[in-house]
Amino acid sequence: MATKTKSESTGKAAATSAAKVLKSKTATKAEKSVAASALTQKGSTEATSKKVASSAAKILKDPKASKDAKSAAASALTQKKK
């Protein structure tokens, strides 16, 4: 992950959602990857990688993705280095 220049970090609600995704037995590999990235960025200066950002964008467009997966994906995309 790259270091980001802005002060964005994963909030409490997004971190809780990400933790739920990681514990889920039905979450996809991509959803878990994005959730792990979002949790890694809680209180960190790390930025979302291009690969994870791409997965996050797909999750946000997926009508079958859970609310928690979409929350984690949105958090990860917010922290993408621009």
N, C-alpha and C positions, 0 to 999 in steps of 0.2 A: 504494500500500500504506500501511496505517496503521502507526504505531509501536506496538509491543506493550509491555506493562508487565512481563511476566515475562521470564526470562532464557533462554528456549528458543532454540536455533538448530539448523540442520541439521548432523547429525553426519557423520563421515567416510564411514561405510557408506552412508548415505542420499544423500550428495553423489555418491558413486561410482555408485550406482544411477541418480540423476538424469542424470548425464553419459552413461551408457549409453543412457538413453531418448532424450536429445537427439540422439545419434549414430545411433539406430536408423532404418532405412528403413521399418520397418513400424509404428512408433508413430503413434498418432492425433494430431491437432492438440491435443486436450484433454490427452492424456498429456504432450505436449511442453510445453504451457503450465504444467501443474502442476510438471513437472520443472524448468523455468526458474525458477519461483517458489521452489521448494525450494533451488535453487542460489543464488539471489539472497539468500536468508536465511542463508547460511553466514557466520557471524561478523558478523551484522547485527542491527539492532534492528527490522527491518521485520516486519510481520505479514501473514499471508495474507488476501487480499481475499475478499469474500463470493462473487464469481464463481468464483475459483479453488478456494475451499473446496467449492463445490457440485460442480465438476468432479471434485475429488479424491474426494468421497464416492461419486460415480458410478463412478469407476475402482475403488475398493475393493470395490464390489458386483459389478463385471463379472467373470464367470468367465473371460473371454478375455484379460483384462489380464495382462501379464507380471509376474513377481515384482518386477522393477526398477521398473516403473510403479507398482505397489502400494506399494513402499517409499517412493518419492518422494511419493506421494499421502498416505501416513500422516504423513510428516514435515511436509508442508505443512499438514495438518489440525491437527497438534499445535501449530502456530504461529499458528493462527487467533486473532484478538483476541476475547476473550469479553465 
